[in-house]
Amino acid sequence: MAGAPIIYMDETSVHVWMTKSRCWQPMDSPVNVPLNRTRHKGITVFGAIGACLKEPVMMLGESTNGVEFVKFLELVVAQVEHPSRKPYLVIDNARAHLGPEARRFI
């Protein structure tokens, strides 16, 4: 596999709300934190790197699901330098990576 085109990819989701149980504050002088009652949508950041890509690929998504994952894969495929050589994609076993949308695309 020496010289094989390899792409490393992962994503992370961030929530844009707080709860009191997840708020760090000093024990001796607690801070009154007004909590927002409305939960906003989360943000998912996708990223891929590899020597076979023209440049690193990044995307902001609405969630970690199969549809968003396929959108990201389409961006990655567009950045592959030599499409005649199929790259190896290194991913974890997240449910979105193994779902029917991803399998159809791959």
Secondary structure in CASP SS format (residue, H / E / C, confidence):
PFRMAT SS
TARGET T0000
AUTHOR 0000-0000-0000
METHOD secondary structure of the structure
MODEL  1
M C 1.00
A C 1.00
G C 1.00
A C 1.00
P C 1.00
I E 1.00
I E 1.00
Y E 1.00
M E 1.00
D E 1.00
E E 1.00
T E 1.00
S E 1.00
V E 1.00
H C 1.00
V C 1.00
W C 1.00
M C 1.00
T C 1.00
K H 1.00
S H 1.00
R H 1.00
C C 1.00
W C 1.00
Q C 1.00
P C 1.00
M C 1.00
D C 1.00
S C 1.00
P C 1.00
V C 1.00
N C 1.00
V C 1.00
P C 1.00
L C 1.00
N C 1.00
R C 1.00
T C 1.00
R C 1.00
H C 1.00
K C 1.00
G C 1.00
I E 1.00
T E 1.00
V E 1.00
F E 1.00
G E 1.00
A E 1.00
I E 1.00
G C 1.00
A C 1.00
C C 1.00
L E 1.00
K C 1.00
E C 1.00
P C 1.00
V E 1.00
M E 1.00
M E 1.00
L E 1.00
G E 1.00
E C 1.00
S C 1.00
T C 1.00
N C 1.00
G H 1.00
V H 1.00
E H 1.00
F H 1.00
V H 1.00
K H 1.00
F H 1.00
L H 1.00
E H 1.00
L H 1.00
V H 1.00
V H 1.00
A H 1.00
Q H 1.00
V E 1.00
E C 1.00
H C 1.00
P C 1.00
S C 1.00
R C 1.00
K C 1.00
P C 1.00
Y E 1.00
L E 1.00
V E 1.00
I C 1.00
D C 1.00
N C 1.00
A C 1.00
R H 1.00
A H 1.00
H H 1.00
L H 1.00
G C 1.00
P H 1.00
E H 1.00
A H 1.00
R H 1.00
R H 1.00
F H 1.00
I C 1.00
END
